[in-house]
Structures are given as structure tokens and as C-alpha cells.
Amino acid sequence: MDHDDPAPPVDQNGEIMLDAIRTRRQLTAALRALHIRADRPSLRTLSDRVVPGQVALGRTTVSEMLAGRKLPSKAVLTSFVHACGESDATGWQRAWERVALTEHRADSRRATGARASGLTSGTVEIDRWQVVSEVAEELADAGRYRLARTLQNQIHHALSTYLGSDHADTLKSRWSLADWTGMDGDAAAAREELATLLPDLERVLGSEHLVTVCARCSLAHWTGKAGDAAAARDQLAALLPTMEHVLGPGHSGTLKTRCSLAHWTGMAGDAAAAREELAILLPDLERDSSPDHPALNAKRLLAEWTGKAGDAAAAQEQLTTLLPQLERVLGRHDARTLRARHALAEWTGVVGHAVRARGELTTLLPMMEDMLGSDHPDTLRARCSLARWTGAAGDAEGARDQLATLLPTMGHVLGPDHPDTLDAKRTLAEWTGVAGDAVAAREDLAAMLPTMGRVLGPDHLHTLGAKHLLAEWTGAAGDAAGGRDQLTALLPELERVLGHSHPDTLRARCSLARWTGVTGDAAAARDQLTALLPAMGHVLGPDHPDTLGAKRTLAEWTGAAGDAAGARDQLTALLPELERVLGRSRFDTLRARRSLARWTGMAGDATGARDQLAALLPDLERVLGPDHPDTLRARRHLVIWSRKAG
């Protein structure tokens, strides 16, 4: 194609004659003229102007369209024309149809000639499949990974036929297929496909070829997603010297690999190390001017690992600072900006503002549905988060009902065995239990565990987390010994996979102590928690919700072991911390207030217990509902302590 800058067809008044456009060259010239007349708006400005429901404008797509290298889809052209200020795109759409028809006829003539000569049919077929490949990429960008994967299978078969299995384009198609297999929910299959592909890449392209190196990065990513975070970390650590040698230590690809290494270091259990590595890396990334703005992604990850290292308030603050930067650089409606808003809502909830988190997600969801679509994976994850914080805000039944409504959509769009679908099922079981049906929670978790083990692997974090929840709801359903025994069996698995100091391991030890106490050994529970608390304070931080929860549980078993005054004093000291960190209406705070009333009475102050319960009961009815088991229990205890107070 000629790459000079032709003038578009115009009439005597200088208006673009859309009816005269017949070729891609003419259409490209007209689109350039439209862009210039609109005062050359930037891609960010164009993206912000896209009308909800229309196709988003990607940097590469717009660049190729204005350069004439590629005929855009009609949907992209329509979005671009509207973003440049044209209210009626009909004429542009008709021009596009004429150009597309012209090019289709030209392709058909070339194909006919190729078949007649018997010389170039492969070239024509390859050109056709390259167009199909662009469609597959657009589907993947829109989150339709299953359709993209189906097309990519056909593309790979065609390229293997016409180019051969060892051609670079064929090998790259296998790489895309593996990645989209993972994005479609089968991380284990993606990992296996990449592990099979890598020897072919090394044999054909060489171990230091950029494609080979990037495929090794993908292998590490899907290894981690398949549940083996430690292996992902080790693979990236082994790859990093090669990337520094091939690309240089300051290259964007090398810096992104260091960012991924920090992430999987955190996923392997060392959140503090992940946070520190990202903080060290950030100045180097800020000097990188790559179009995908890696520093902004690193800042988002730094906030995530700051929170997971125990400082949820700092994570919330970092994301609050980051969000205006993302909106300025990427636009308010960019997928990465929307993800950061989602993360900010999550950490807002974690620091104790569940109602605010629910409100932020309620505001965010319509934006995600407009820009990404109601069935996009990011939108579905946000709906799952909204349900979770609805429950944490005190509406366990609402959370349960939202998740029950959401799950069929997730199963249809992502598949019943997709990790996000399984996580939503696990969350539904949890809120079913909190809403008062511990037996159903236990049965749902027991039913889904075999699937989680098969799809994610027995050592995956979500599988181990589901085992922990199963133990909890087994105990809550009346089988305290069963819950204790399940945790006793789970703990060595957690220590082997995650390590002794991983937050999930520490939480399981706390749960084991609690169910040890419920089975009748209060002194053992007290001693286990006393030994555990220093590690929780060191790893998670003294203000982490799990550390505070362990302190509350320690107070319970101190009292049950015979020291009611000690339990009362521990809870009296703990309550201001819970209210400061979590909020006065948070579920854990309400339970601590009920426990304080109980141990105040048991220590000999029936009047104090009565007054505390009388003040607590309206809050329980407002937050949990009048029929919640905790509300009913508090009401019974108020009657008991009122009688004893006389």
C-alpha cells in the first residue's frame, strides 16, 4: 500500500464527500482529515468520549486505522467518528461498507487467480487467517476468552498446514492459545501447554529469543495461577538474569519481570518482601515511558501487597493517591482505572468501612457494565465483591441472595469450573453460613471441594481456603470435634505449601485453637493462642483484623479456663482497638461487645453485664437482623443478667 498522505475527496465547500469513498486509501485520508478537524484529540480524550455501549478505542487499533495499515471494524470506525464530534455516523458506515466490499472482491479475485496458478493459495489463506487472528485478539481484549480460544484453535491448525509446525507464526499462535486457555479459567492446562511449547521455541528460535523469553514469563504466570506460587517465583528468579542479558537491566520487559517476581513472592507467602521489592523497583519503572505505563501497575501492586502485609489503611491511602493519576493518564473508563477503583473499594472494606465499600462498588458497577459489558470477567468479579461487602456491612442474607443470583451468569460466561466461579461458590457458602445455615454451608463446601481440587489443584490457595472454611462450618454446624480434626489435618498441608508464617497458616492455627476450646479443652486453646499471637502481630501487624480477632478469641478462652476477670480486662482493652480499626458496627466488634458483657457478668458484675447488653441489642438488630443467632443469643443473655441484677 502507498503510504503517502493523500487528500480525501471533498466538495467545493471543503466538506468530505463520503459517497465518493471507494478505497481504503480514501477512507484513511478522510478519517485523518476528521481527526485533524476535531483538533487532533489524544487517545485518552477519544476514549473518554466513547459513548457507553460502543466499542472502546485501543491505541494500536487507532494507530493502524489512521496509518491505513488495517481496515478497522465498522464498530471501531463508528466509535472513532462519534468521538471526533460527528453525531451521525451513517455516511461513514456506508463508506466503510463500500471499502470492505471492494477489498473482499479483490481478495476473491486474488484467491481465484491463486487457485488457477496453483502457486499462491497458501499466501491467500494465510492472509485470511491473519484477519481471523485480529478478530480473536479483539474478542480476548473484550474478555471473551472462550470464543477467542475457539478461533485460535482454528488459526493454529491453518498456520500449521500452510506454514508448518515449526514456523515462528505457528509457534506464536500456540503461545496465544495457551494464554487464552488460562484466561478462560484453565490455568493448569495453560501451564502444561506452555511447558510443552517451550522446548520447541528453544529449538527453533533459541533460548535467548525474545519470544522464548516472554513465553517463559507466561509459563511462570500460569504456574502461579495454577496454585504453585513458589514455583512461579523460582521460575521468574531463574529467568531474570537471562532477561537482563538479552534486554538489559533497565529494559521495560526486565522491569516488568521484576514486578511479576515481587507479586509471586507475595503469593508464595512473603507479603512484606513483595512490598519491599516493589518499593525498590518503583523508581526504575517511573523512568520507563512504555505505553502501558508499568509504573502505574506497580503502584497498584504495591498497594495490594502493602495491604496484604497487614497495613490495609496504607493500601487504601496509596490507591486513593493513585486513582487520580490513572484517570489523568489512562482515562476514567480505562479497564486498569476501573480495576484500581475496585481494589480501593476492597481495601476500604478491609479497614472496617464495609458500608462505604459497598457504596463504592454500587457506584462502580454501572460504569464497568457500560465500558466492559455486564458479562465481562472484571464486572462479574466486582459483583462478587459487592455481595461480599454487602454481607460484611451486616446484610448476610443480601450477600447470599446476590451471590445466588450471580452464580448462573458466572457459570454461563466463565464456565462452572472457572476459578472465579468456584470462588463465588465458596463465598456463597460462607455467607449462607453467616446468614444462619451452618449445615448448608458445610454441605456446599464439602460438595465443591473435589471440583476445586481437580481444577485448581489440592495445593491451590483457594482449595486450601475452602478446606479451612469447611472445618469452620463443620464446627459451627455442631461437630466441634470434626472441625478440630479437619484443621489438625489441614495445618501440615498449609505449612508445607505456604510456610509456618504465612497469614493463612496463622489463621488456621487460630481456628484450631478455637475448636480445641469448644471441644472442652479451654486451657489448651488459651495456651495455643498465647503462643500464636506474637507471630500474628509480627507477620500481619498489631492492627490487622485477624490479629484483633485472635485477641478476642484468647479472651474468650481465658475466661472459659476459669479467669473471668482476666477475660473481662482483655476485652475492655481490646474493644477500643476494634472500634478504631474495624468500626463500631462490624460483626467482630459486635461479638466482642457481647463477650465483654458476658465476662463482666461472670466476673461478678451482673448490673454491668445487663447494661452492656441493653446497649448492644439495638445495634445487633440493626446490623444483623432480629432473627440472627447472635441477636437471639444476646436477647436471652439480657434476660438472664437482668434477673441476676435484680
C-alpha positions as CSV (number, residue, x, y, z in Angstrom):
1,M,0.0,0.0,0.0
2,D,1.2,3.6,-0.8
3,H,1.9,5.3,2.5
4,D,1.9,9.0,1.2
5,D,-0.8,11.3,2.7
6,P,-3.5,11.7,0.0
7,A,-6.2,14.3,0.3
8,P,-9.7,13.0,1.0
9,P,-12.5,13.6,-1.6
10,V,-14.1,16.9,-0.8
11,D,-16.8,19.1,-2.4
12,Q,-16.5,22.8,-3.3
13,N,-17.2,23.8,0.3
14,G,-14.4,21.6,1.6
15,E,-16.8,19.0,3.1
16,I,-15.7,15.4,3.0
17,M,-17.6,13.5,0.2
18,L,-18.3,10.3,1.9
19,D,-20.3,9.0,-1.1
20,A,-17.2,9.2,-3.2
21,I,-15.1,6.9,-1.0
22,R,-14.4,3.5,-2.6
23,T,-10.9,2.5,-1.3
24,R,-9.2,2.1,2.0
25,R,-6.7,4.8,1.0
26,Q,-9.6,7.3,0.5
27,L,-11.3,6.2,3.8
28,T,-8.0,6.6,5.7
29,A,-7.5,10.1,4.3
30,A,-11.0,11.0,5.3
31,L,-10.5,9.7,8.8
32,R,-7.3,11.6,9.2
33,A,-9.0,14.8,8.0
34,L,-11.8,14.2,10.5
35,H,-9.2,13.8,13.3
36,I,-7.4,17.0,12.3
37,R,-10.7,19.0,12.1
38,A,-11.5,17.7,15.6
39,D,-8.2,19.4,16.8
40,R,-6.3,16.1,16.9
41,P,-7.8,14.8,20.2
42,S,-5.5,12.4,22.1
43,L,-6.3,8.7,22.5
44,R,-7.2,9.3,26.1
45,T,-9.6,12.1,25.1
46,L,-11.1,9.9,22.4
47,S,-11.5,7.0,24.9
48,D,-13.3,9.3,27.3
49,R,-15.7,10.4,24.6
50,V,-16.8,6.9,23.6
51,V,-20.5,6.5,24.2
52,P,-21.4,3.7,26.6
53,G,-22.4,0.6,24.7
54,Q,-19.9,1.3,21.8
55,V,-16.6,-0.3,21.2
56,A,-13.6,1.0,23.2
57,L,-10.8,2.6,21.2
58,G,-7.4,0.9,21.7
59,R,-4.1,2.7,21.0
60,T,-2.9,0.1,18.4
61,T,-6.3,0.0,16.7
62,V,-6.5,3.7,16.2
63,S,-2.9,4.0,15.1
64,E,-3.3,1.2,12.5
65,M,-6.5,2.8,11.3
66,L,-5.0,6.3,10.8
67,A,-1.9,4.8,9.2
68,G,-4.0,2.8,6.7
69,R,-2.4,-0.4,7.7
70,K,-5.6,-2.1,8.6
71,L,-9.3,-1.6,7.8
72,P,-11.0,-1.1,11.1
73,S,-14.1,-2.9,12.1
74,K,-17.3,-1.0,11.5
75,A,-17.8,-0.7,15.3
76,V,-14.4,0.8,15.8
77,L,-15.0,3.3,13.0
78,T,-18.3,4.3,14.5
79,S,-16.8,4.9,17.9
80,F,-14.0,7.0,16.4
81,V,-16.3,9.1,14.3
82,H,-18.6,9.8,17.2
83,A,-15.6,10.6,19.5
84,C,-14.4,13.1,16.8
85,G,-17.7,15.0,17.1
86,E,-19.8,13.5,14.4
87,S,-23.3,12.9,15.7
88,D,-24.4,10.9,12.7
89,A,-22.1,8.1,11.6
90,T,-24.4,6.7,8.9
91,G,-22.4,8.1,5.9
92,W,-19.2,6.9,7.4
93,Q,-20.7,3.4,7.9
94,R,-21.8,3.3,4.2
95,A,-18.4,4.3,3.1
96,W,-16.8,1.6,5.2
97,E,-19.2,-1.0,3.7
98,R,-18.2,0.0,0.2
99,V,-14.4,-0.2,1.1
100,A,-14.9,-3.6,2.8
101,L,-16.9,-4.9,-0.2
102,T,-14.2,-3.7,-2.6
103,E,-11.4,-5.4,-0.6
104,H,-13.4,-8.6,-0.3
105,R,-13.9,-8.7,-4.1
106,A,-10.1,-8.0,-4.6
107,D,-9.3,-10.9,-2.1
108,S,-11.7,-13.2,-4.0
109,R,-10.0,-12.3,-7.4
110,R,-6.6,-13.0,-5.9
111,A,-7.8,-16.3,-4.4
112,T,-9.2,-17.3,-7.8
113,G,-6.0,-16.4,-9.6
114,A,-4.0,-18.2,-6.9
115,R,-6.1,-21.4,-7.3
116,A,-5.7,-21.2,-11.1
117,S,-1.9,-20.8,-10.9
118,G,-1.6,-23.3,-8.0
119,L,1.3,-21.1,-6.7
120,T,-0.1,-18.7,-4.1
121,S,-3.1,-20.3,-2.4
122,G,-1.2,-20.6,0.8
123,T,-0.4,-16.9,0.9
124,V,-4.1,-16.0,0.4
125,E,-5.1,-18.5,3.1
126,I,-2.5,-17.1,5.5
127,D,-3.8,-13.5,4.8
128,R,-7.3,-14.7,5.6
129,W,-6.3,-16.3,8.8
130,Q,-4.4,-13.2,9.9
131,V,-7.7,-11.3,9.7
132,V,-9.3,-14.1,11.8
133,S,-6.4,-13.7,14.2
134,E,-7.2,-10.0,14.6
135,V,-10.8,-10.9,15.4
136,A,-9.6,-13.4,18.1
137,E,-7.5,-10.7,19.7
138,E,-10.4,-8.3,19.8
139,L,-12.5,-11.0,21.5
140,A,-9.8,-11.6,24.0
141,D,-9.5,-7.8,24.7
142,A,-13.2,-7.8,25.4
143,G,-12.9,-10.7,27.9
144,R,-14.5,-13.3,25.6
145,Y,-11.7,-15.8,26.1
146,R,-13.6,-18.9,25.3
147,L,-14.6,-17.6,21.8
148,A,-11.0,-16.3,21.3
149,R,-9.7,-19.7,22.2
150,T,-12.0,-21.5,19.8
151,L,-10.9,-19.2,16.9
152,Q,-7.2,-19.6,17.9
153,N,-7.5,-23.4,17.7
154,Q,-8.7,-23.0,14.1
155,I,-5.9,-20.4,13.4
156,H,-3.2,-22.7,14.7
157,H,-4.4,-25.6,12.6
158,A,-4.4,-23.4,9.5
159,L,-0.9,-22.0,10.2
160,S,0.4,-25.5,10.9
161,T,-1.0,-26.6,7.5
162,Y,0.3,-23.7,5.4
163,L,3.5,-22.7,7.3
164,G,4.5,-25.8,9.1
165,S,4.5,-26.6,12.8
166,D,8.0,-25.0,13.4
167,H,7.2,-21.7,11.7
168,A,7.6,-18.7,14.1
169,D,4.0,-17.6,13.5
170,T,2.7,-21.1,14.2
171,L,4.6,-21.2,17.5
172,K,3.3,-17.8,18.4
173,S,-0.2,-18.9,17.8
174,R,0.4,-21.8,20.2
175,W,1.5,-19.2,22.8
176,S,-1.7,-17.1,22.3
177,L,-3.8,-20.3,22.6
178,A,-2.1,-21.3,25.9
179,D,-2.6,-17.8,27.3
180,W,-6.3,-17.6,26.4
181,T,-6.7,-21.2,27.8
182,G,-5.5,-19.8,31.1
183,M,-7.7,-16.7,30.8
184,D,-10.7,-18.9,30.1
185,G,-10.1,-20.5,33.5
186,D,-7.9,-23.5,33.0
187,A,-4.6,-22.3,34.4
188,A,-3.3,-25.9,34.8
189,A,-3.9,-26.6,31.0
190,A,-2.2,-23.3,30.1
191,R,0.8,-24.2,32.2
192,E,1.0,-27.6,30.5
193,E,0.7,-26.2,27.0
194,L,3.5,-23.7,27.7
195,A,5.7,-26.3,29.2
196,T,5.2,-28.4,26.0
197,L,5.8,-25.3,23.8
198,L,9.0,-24.1,25.4
199,P,11.3,-26.8,24.1
200,D,10.1,-26.2,20.5
201,L,10.7,-22.4,20.9
202,E,14.2,-23.0,22.3
203,R,14.9,-25.5,19.4
204,V,13.6,-23.3,16.6
205,L,14.2,-19.7,17.8
206,G,16.8,-20.2,20.5
207,S,16.7,-19.9,24.3
208,E,17.5,-16.1,24.2
209,H,15.0,-15.2,21.5
210,L,12.5,-12.6,22.8
211,V,9.5,-14.8,22.1
212,T,11.1,-17.7,24.0
213,V,11.9,-15.4,27.0
214,C,8.4,-14.0,27.0
215,A,6.9,-17.5,26.8
216,R,8.9,-18.4,29.9
217,C,7.3,-15.4,31.7
218,S,3.9,-16.7,30.7
219,L,4.8,-20.2,32.0
220,A,5.7,-18.7,35.3
221,H,2.4,-16.7,35.4
222,W,0.2,-19.7,34.7
223,T,2.2,-21.9,37.1
224,G,1.4,-19.4,39.8
225,K,-2.2,-19.2,38.7
226,A,-2.5,-23.0,38.8
227,G,-1.6,-22.9,42.5
228,D,2.1,-23.1,42.7
229,A,3.2,-19.6,43.7
230,A,6.6,-20.8,45.0
231,A,7.4,-22.4,41.6
232,A,6.3,-19.3,39.7
233,R,8.6,-17.2,42.0
234,D,11.5,-19.6,41.4
235,Q,10.9,-19.7,37.6
236,L,11.0,-15.9,37.4
237,A,14.1,-15.6,39.6
238,A,15.9,-18.1,37.3
239,L,14.7,-16.1,34.2
240,L,15.7,-12.7,35.4
241,P,19.4,-13.0,34.6
242,T,18.6,-14.1,31.0
243,M,16.3,-11.1,30.6
244,E,18.9,-8.7,31.9
245,H,21.5,-10.2,29.5
246,V,19.2,-10.2,26.4
247,L,17.2,-7.0,27.0
248,G,19.3,-5.1,29.6
249,P,18.6,-4.4,33.3
250,G,16.7,-1.2,32.5
251,H,14.5,-2.6,29.7
252,S,10.7,-2.4,30.2
253,G,10.4,-6.2,29.8
254,T,13.1,-6.8,32.5
255,L,11.4,-4.3,34.9
256,K,8.0,-5.9,34.3
257,T,9.5,-9.3,35.1
258,R,10.9,-8.0,38.4
259,C,7.4,-6.7,39.1
260,S,5.9,-10.1,38.5
261,L,8.6,-11.7,40.6
262,A,7.7,-9.4,43.5
263,H,4.0,-10.4,43.0
264,W,4.6,-14.1,43.1
265,T,7.0,-13.7,46.1
266,G,4.0,-12.3,47.9
267,M,1.7,-15.0,46.7
268,A,4.2,-17.6,48.0
269,G,3.6,-16.2,51.4
270,D,6.1,-13.3,51.9
271,A,3.9,-10.2,51.6
272,A,6.4,-8.0,53.3
273,A,9.2,-9.0,50.8
274,A,6.8,-8.3,47.9
275,R,6.0,-4.9,49.2
276,E,9.7,-4.1,49.7
277,E,10.8,-5.3,46.3
278,L,8.0,-3.2,44.6
279,A,9.0,-0.2,46.6
280,I,12.7,-0.6,45.4
281,L,11.6,-1.2,41.8
282,L,9.2,1.7,41.5
283,P,11.8,4.5,40.8
284,D,13.1,2.4,37.9
285,L,9.6,1.9,36.5
286,E,8.8,5.6,36.8
287,R,11.6,6.3,34.3
288,D,10.0,3.8,31.8
289,S,7.8,5.6,29.3
290,S,6.2,2.5,27.8
291,P,2.6,3.0,26.5
292,D,1.2,0.6,29.1
293,H,2.6,2.7,32.0
294,P,4.2,-0.1,34.0
295,A,4.8,2.2,37.0
296,L,1.1,2.7,37.5
297,N,0.6,-1.1,37.5
298,A,3.5,-1.4,40.0
299,K,1.9,1.2,42.3
300,R,-1.4,-0.8,42.2
301,L,0.5,-4.0,43.2
302,L,2.5,-2.1,45.8
303,A,-0.8,-1.1,47.4
304,E,-2.1,-4.7,47.2
305,W,0.9,-6.1,49.0
306,T,1.1,-3.3,51.5
307,G,-2.4,-4.3,52.5
308,K,-1.7,-8.0,52.5
309,A,1.4,-7.3,54.6
310,G,-1.0,-6.1,57.3
311,D,-1.3,-2.4,56.6
312,A,-4.8,-2.1,55.0
313,A,-5.0,1.6,55.8
314,A,-1.8,2.3,53.9
315,A,-3.1,0.3,50.9
316,Q,-6.3,2.3,50.9
317,E,-4.3,5.6,51.1
318,Q,-1.9,4.5,48.2
319,L,-4.8,3.6,46.0
320,T,-6.6,6.9,46.8
321,T,-3.5,8.7,45.7
322,L,-3.0,6.5,42.6
323,L,-6.5,6.8,41.3
324,P,-6.3,10.4,40.0
325,Q,-3.1,9.6,38.2
326,L,-4.7,6.6,36.5
327,E,-7.7,8.8,35.5
328,R,-5.4,11.5,34.1
329,V,-3.1,9.2,32.2
330,L,-5.4,6.3,31.1
331,G,-8.9,7.9,31.4
332,R,-11.7,7.3,33.9
333,H,-13.1,4.5,31.9
334,D,-9.9,2.5,31.1
335,A,-10.1,-1.1,32.4
336,R,-7.0,-0.5,34.6
337,T,-8.5,2.5,36.2
338,L,-11.7,0.6,36.9
339,R,-9.7,-2.3,38.4
340,A,-7.9,0.2,40.7
341,R,-11.3,1.6,41.9
342,H,-12.4,-2.0,42.6
343,A,-9.2,-2.5,44.6
344,L,-9.8,0.7,46.5
345,A,-13.3,-0.4,47.4
346,E,-11.9,-3.7,48.6
347,W,-9.3,-2.1,51.0
348,T,-11.8,0.4,52.2
349,G,-13.9,-2.6,53.3
350,V,-10.9,-4.3,54.9
351,V,-10.0,-1.3,57.1
352,G,-13.5,-1.6,58.5
353,H,-15.7,0.6,56.3
354,A,-17.9,-2.2,54.9
355,V,-20.8,0.2,54.2
356,R,-18.6,2.6,52.3
357,A,-17.0,-0.3,50.3
358,R,-20.5,-1.5,49.4
359,G,-21.4,2.1,48.3
360,E,-18.3,2.5,46.2
361,L,-18.9,-0.8,44.4
362,T,-22.5,0.1,43.9
363,T,-21.4,3.2,42.1
364,L,-18.6,1.5,40.2
365,L,-20.7,-1.4,38.8
366,P,-22.7,0.6,36.2
367,M,-19.5,2.1,34.8
368,M,-18.0,-1.3,34.4
369,E,-21.2,-2.6,32.8
370,D,-21.2,0.3,30.3
371,M,-17.5,0.2,29.4
372,L,-16.7,-3.5,29.7
373,G,-20.1,-5.2,29.4
374,S,-22.2,-6.9,32.1
375,D,-20.7,-10.3,31.3
376,H,-17.0,-9.1,31.3
377,P,-14.9,-11.1,33.9
378,D,-13.9,-7.8,35.7
379,T,-17.6,-6.8,36.0
380,L,-18.5,-10.2,37.4
381,R,-15.7,-10.0,40.0
382,A,-16.9,-6.6,41.1
383,R,-20.4,-8.0,41.5
384,C,-19.0,-10.8,43.7
385,S,-17.1,-8.2,45.7
386,L,-20.3,-6.2,46.1
387,A,-22.0,-9.2,47.6
388,R,-19.1,-9.9,50.0
389,W,-19.2,-6.3,51.4
390,T,-23.0,-6.3,51.5
391,G,-22.6,-9.2,53.9
392,A,-19.8,-7.6,55.8
393,A,-22.0,-4.5,56.2
394,G,-24.4,-6.6,58.1
395,D,-26.7,-8.0,55.4
396,A,-25.7,-11.6,55.3
397,E,-28.9,-12.7,53.6
398,G,-28.5,-9.9,51.0
399,A,-24.9,-11.2,50.3
400,R,-26.2,-14.8,50.0
401,D,-29.0,-13.8,47.6
402,Q,-26.8,-11.6,45.4
403,L,-24.3,-14.5,45.0
404,A,-27.1,-17.0,44.3
405,T,-28.3,-14.6,41.5
406,L,-24.8,-14.0,40.2
407,L,-23.6,-17.6,40.0
408,P,-25.7,-18.8,37.0
409,T,-24.3,-15.9,34.9
410,M,-20.7,-16.7,36.0
411,G,-21.2,-20.3,35.2
412,H,-22.6,-19.4,31.7
413,V,-20.0,-16.8,30.8
414,L,-16.9,-18.3,32.5
415,G,-17.8,-21.9,32.9
416,P,-18.9,-23.8,36.0
417,D,-15.2,-24.8,36.8
418,H,-13.6,-21.4,36.2
419,P,-11.6,-20.3,39.3
420,D,-13.8,-17.1,39.7
421,T,-16.9,-19.2,39.5
422,L,-15.6,-21.6,42.2
423,D,-14.5,-18.6,44.3
424,A,-18.0,-17.2,44.1
425,K,-19.5,-20.6,45.1
426,R,-17.1,-20.7,48.1
427,T,-18.1,-17.1,49.1
428,L,-21.8,-18.1,48.7
429,A,-21.3,-21.0,51.1
430,E,-19.6,-18.7,53.6
431,W,-22.5,-16.1,53.6
432,T,-25.0,-18.9,53.7
433,G,-23.4,-19.9,57.0
434,V,-23.2,-16.4,58.4
435,A,-26.9,-15.9,57.5
436,G,-27.6,-18.7,60.0
437,D,-27.5,-22.0,58.0
438,A,-24.2,-23.6,59.0
439,V,-25.3,-27.1,57.9
440,A,-26.0,-25.8,54.3
441,A,-22.6,-24.0,54.3
442,R,-20.9,-27.2,55.4
443,E,-22.6,-29.3,52.8
444,D,-22.0,-26.8,49.9
445,L,-18.3,-26.7,50.8
446,A,-18.0,-30.4,51.0
447,A,-19.6,-30.8,47.6
448,M,-17.4,-28.3,45.8
449,L,-14.0,-29.4,47.3
450,P,-13.5,-32.3,44.9
451,T,-14.0,-29.9,41.9
452,M,-11.7,-27.3,43.4
453,G,-9.0,-30.0,43.9
454,R,-9.4,-31.2,40.3
455,V,-9.5,-27.8,38.6
456,L,-7.1,-25.8,40.8
457,G,-5.1,-28.5,42.4
458,P,-5.0,-29.7,46.0
459,D,-2.4,-27.1,47.0
460,H,-4.0,-24.1,45.5
461,L,-4.7,-21.2,47.9
462,H,-8.4,-21.3,47.1
463,T,-8.6,-25.1,47.7
464,L,-6.8,-24.8,51.0
465,G,-9.1,-21.8,51.9
466,A,-12.2,-23.9,51.2
467,K,-10.9,-26.7,53.4
468,H,-10.4,-24.2,56.2
469,L,-14.0,-22.9,55.7
470,L,-15.3,-26.4,55.7
471,A,-13.7,-27.1,59.0
472,E,-15.2,-23.8,60.4
473,W,-18.7,-24.6,59.3
474,T,-18.4,-28.2,60.3
475,G,-17.8,-27.0,63.8
476,A,-20.5,-24.3,63.6
477,A,-23.0,-27.0,62.5
478,G,-22.5,-28.8,65.8
479,D,-19.5,-31.0,65.1
480,A,-16.7,-29.2,67.0
481,A,-14.6,-32.3,67.2
482,G,-14.9,-32.7,63.4
483,G,-13.9,-29.1,62.8
484,R,-10.9,-29.5,65.1
485,D,-9.8,-32.8,63.4
486,Q,-10.1,-31.3,59.9
487,L,-7.9,-28.3,61.0
488,T,-5.4,-30.6,62.6
489,A,-5.1,-32.5,59.2
490,L,-5.0,-29.2,57.2
491,L,-2.3,-27.5,59.2
492,P,0.6,-29.6,57.9
493,E,-0.6,-29.0,54.3
494,L,-0.6,-25.3,54.9
495,E,2.8,-25.3,56.5
496,R,4.2,-27.4,53.6
497,V,2.7,-25.3,50.8
498,L,2.7,-21.8,52.3
499,G,5.1,-22.0,55.3
500,H,4.7,-21.6,59.0
501,S,4.4,-17.8,58.9
502,H,2.0,-17.4,56.0
503,P,-1.1,-15.5,57.1
504,D,-3.4,-18.4,56.0
505,T,-1.4,-20.8,58.2
506,L,-1.6,-18.4,61.1
507,R,-5.4,-18.1,60.7
508,A,-5.8,-21.9,60.6
509,R,-3.8,-22.2,63.9
510,C,-6.2,-19.6,65.4
511,S,-9.2,-21.6,64.2
512,L,-7.7,-24.8,65.6
513,A,-7.2,-23.3,69.0
514,R,-10.9,-22.1,69.0
515,W,-12.3,-25.5,68.1
516,T,-9.9,-27.2,70.6
517,G,-11.6,-25.0,73.2
518,V,-15.1,-25.8,72.0
519,T,-14.4,-29.5,72.4
520,G,-13.7,-28.9,76.1
521,D,-10.0,-28.1,76.5
522,A,-10.2,-24.3,77.2
523,A,-6.7,-24.2,78.8
524,A,-5.1,-25.7,75.7
525,A,-7.0,-23.2,73.5
526,R,-5.8,-20.4,75.7
527,D,-2.2,-21.6,75.6
528,Q,-2.2,-22.1,71.8
529,L,-3.4,-18.6,71.2
530,T,-1.0,-17.1,73.7
531,A,1.8,-18.8,71.7
532,L,0.4,-17.7,68.4
533,L,-0.3,-14.0,69.0
534,P,3.3,-12.7,68.8
535,A,3.7,-14.3,65.3
536,M,0.4,-12.8,64.1
537,G,1.4,-9.4,65.4
538,H,4.8,-9.7,63.7
539,V,3.6,-11.0,60.3
540,L,0.2,-9.3,60.0
541,G,0.7,-6.3,62.2
542,P,-1.0,-5.5,65.6
543,D,-4.0,-3.7,64.0
544,H,-4.7,-6.4,61.4
545,P,-8.3,-7.7,61.7
546,D,-7.1,-11.3,62.1
547,T,-4.7,-10.3,64.9
548,L,-7.5,-8.4,66.7
549,G,-9.8,-11.5,66.2
550,A,-7.2,-13.7,67.8
551,K,-7.0,-11.4,70.8
552,R,-10.8,-11.6,71.1
553,T,-10.7,-15.4,70.9
554,L,-7.8,-15.5,73.5
555,A,-10.0,-13.5,75.9
556,E,-12.9,-16.0,75.4
557,W,-10.7,-19.0,76.3
558,T,-9.0,-17.2,79.2
559,G,-12.4,-16.8,80.7
560,A,-13.5,-20.3,79.8
561,A,-10.3,-21.6,81.5
562,G,-11.5,-20.0,84.8
563,D,-10.2,-16.4,84.7
564,A,-13.4,-14.4,84.1
565,A,-11.8,-11.2,85.3
566,G,-8.8,-11.7,83.0
567,A,-11.2,-12.2,80.1
568,R,-13.1,-9.0,81.0
569,D,-9.9,-7.0,81.3
570,Q,-8.5,-8.3,77.9
571,L,-11.8,-7.4,76.1
572,T,-12.0,-4.0,77.8
573,A,-8.5,-3.2,76.4
574,L,-9.3,-4.7,73.0
575,L,-12.7,-3.0,72.3
576,P,-11.3,0.5,71.6
577,E,-8.9,-1.1,69.1
578,L,-11.7,-3.0,67.3
579,E,-13.8,0.2,67.1
580,R,-10.9,2.2,65.8
581,V,-9.7,-0.3,63.2
582,L,-13.0,-2.1,62.2
583,G,-15.8,0.3,63.3
584,R,-18.4,0.0,65.9
585,S,-20.9,-1.9,63.7
586,R,-18.5,-4.5,62.3
587,F,-19.5,-8.1,63.0
588,D,-16.3,-8.9,65.0
589,T,-16.8,-5.7,67.1
590,L,-20.3,-6.6,67.9
591,R,-19.3,-10.1,69.0
592,A,-16.5,-8.6,71.2
593,R,-19.1,-6.4,72.9
594,R,-21.3,-9.4,73.6
595,S,-18.4,-11.3,75.0
596,L,-17.4,-8.3,77.2
597,A,-20.9,-8.3,78.7
598,R,-20.8,-12.0,79.4
599,W,-17.4,-11.9,81.1
600,T,-18.3,-8.7,83.0
601,G,-21.3,-10.7,84.5
602,M,-19.2,-13.8,85.1
603,A,-16.6,-11.7,87.0
604,G,-19.4,-10.7,89.4
605,D,-20.9,-7.5,87.9
606,A,-24.4,-8.5,86.8
607,T,-25.6,-4.9,86.5
608,G,-22.7,-4.0,84.2
609,A,-23.5,-7.1,82.0
610,R,-27.2,-6.1,81.8
611,D,-26.4,-2.5,80.8
612,Q,-23.9,-3.5,78.2
613,L,-26.3,-6.0,76.6
614,A,-29.1,-3.5,76.7
615,A,-26.9,-1.0,74.7
616,L,-25.7,-3.7,72.4
617,L,-29.1,-5.3,71.4
618,P,-30.4,-2.4,69.2
619,D,-27.1,-2.5,67.2
620,L,-27.3,-6.3,66.7
621,E,-30.9,-5.9,65.5
622,R,-30.0,-3.1,63.1
623,V,-26.8,-4.8,61.7
624,L,-27.6,-8.5,61.8
625,G,-31.4,-8.5,62.0
626,P,-33.7,-9.5,64.8
627,D,-33.6,-13.2,64.0
628,H,-29.9,-13.7,63.6
629,P,-28.5,-16.3,66.0
630,D,-26.2,-13.7,67.6
631,T,-29.1,-11.3,68.2
632,L,-31.2,-14.1,69.7
633,R,-28.4,-15.2,72.0
634,A,-27.8,-11.6,73.2
635,R,-31.5,-11.2,73.9
636,R,-31.5,-14.4,76.0
637,H,-28.4,-13.3,77.9
638,L,-30.0,-9.9,78.6
639,V,-32.9,-11.7,80.3
640,I,-30.6,-13.8,82.3
641,W,-28.4,-10.9,83.5
642,S,-31.4,-8.7,84.2
643,R,-32.8,-11.3,86.6
644,K,-29.4,-11.6,88.3
645,A,-29.1,-7.9,88.6
646,G,-32.4,-7.8,90.5
